Each structure stands twice: as C-alpha cells, then as structure tokens.
Amino acid sequence: MIKAFIFDLDGTLVQTEALKAKSYARAAVELDGSLTEDEVIAAFKDYVGLSRKEVAEGLLKHFDLGAKAAARMKEFGVSAPWQAYVEIRLKSYFQMISDPEILKEHLCPYNYGLLKKVKDEGYPTGLGTMSHREEAYRVMDVLGIADDFDFVATIEDVDRGKPDPEIYNLLAGELGTEHDECLVIEDSASGVKAALAARMYCMVVTTDYTRAGVHALPPSPEMRVLDDATRLIPAVDEFVQELSGARESAG
C-alpha cells in the first residue's frame, strides 16, 4: 500500500531541464562561438538527471571545450575546467529561474496537480532533487510550492547523486515510511534507477529530454511509464489500487 509520495523537481514539477539546457548551451557558445545552442541542447539530453559536475564534464568532453574552460578558471577562482563552465552558465540560469513568468510558463501542471491532490488527501510528501539547495529553493519560493513538502532533499544532503538510491533512502527515513510504501514521481532514467534501487515504486512521466533514455530501461513491475502527462492522475490512481490489491492478495 502506498503511504507517501516523493517527487523529483527538475523535469517533473517544473520543466527547468529546458532552462538548464539553455544555460549550458549559452555557456558553451560563449566558450566556442562556432557552436550553436541547438546542438548543445541536443547533447544535454544524455545528461539529464545527473549531477552538475557530471553534466559539465560530459558536455566539455563532448564538444572538446576543456582547454577553453580551463582558460577561465582564474577568472572565477576555481580549480577545475568544469567548475568554470558551471560558473559561466549559472549567471543566465539564475536570471531565468528568478523570473516568475518564465517559471510559471515551465510549470508541469499535471504533475503539480498530482502533488496538490495527494497533499490534500493527507499523504506525506517529499522532494528529492539533484539541484543544489539554492537553486531548488529559488524555484520553489518563486512558485510558492515549498510548503507542499514535508521534507526536501537536495544534492547537498547526500554523498552520491542519482542513480544512486541514497537520496530516496534519506527521504523514506525522514518521511517515516517503509521503502515499499513510497511512490516516486520521476522523469529521467537516472531518477528511475535511483527509485528502483531504493526498493520504491515509480511512476515515470517522460519529457522530450528524457523519453528515449527512459524507454531504453528494462521493464520492471515496480514502475509505470507515462508519455502523456494528461493521464497522470488516473494512471497513478490505477497503479496505487493495483498495488493495494496485490498486497491484500499476498496477505
């Protein structure tokens, strides 16, 4: 029986993945004017759901930007090329996520609708995001959704990011629920792997950035994949009822 709901943030509640992709693209073009934002955004899809370091290192390698980023290290007082790349992209990213109109345009209405529904029904709710705390709370504060969660876990709260299950293990403990009583709402392959590794159930709502990666995962009875977000609430209701029926049969 499901007793708690845990949500991812980026790409699940808010389509900040699109904003992150744009910020990495702008930073890459700043480093190398021969690149286009579109080609960097396309490459970003391979790194959705990973840590900031993994995304930055992956894109630097993909576009051979290591030397150009290294040349900016002194400017930012950092010790690695990927850190300089991140500093360049954060300026535009923070501008975008500080704009209420931009964030409202990128809110995922059906996923957010599910959050409001289960909160109103009295379920404990958690947030598990690979965003840094400052980014996550800026987004939540601008949208006014921080109070919708009983516990928020960010990349600062764990040693290992998704697809490691650490962040979801932490949330289960903080919410006071057994792992197999949690339903995670995710959008990316790395998030799904983390949820399943934590022995939780997972409803995956894919996006244009994550669909291919999610469908490449092996099927699992613990997860359901949904490509049409408009069907999310009835799909979750069906999944929860199915799990309750299975638990009663087993009991």
Buried (B, 14 or more C-beta within 10 A) or exposed (E): EBBBBBBBBBBBBBBBBBBBBBBBBBBBBBBEEEBEBEBBBEBBBBBBBBBBBBBBBBBBEBBEBBEBBBEBBEEBEBEBBBBBBBBBBBEBBBEBBEEEEBBEEBBBEBBBEBBEBBBEEEBBBBBBBBBBBEBBBBBBEBBEBBEBBBBBBBBEBBEEBBBBBBBBBBBBEBBEBEBBBBBBBBBBBBBBBBBBBBBBBBBBBBBEBBBEBBEEBEEEEBBBBBEEBEEBBEBBEEBBEEBEEEEEEEE
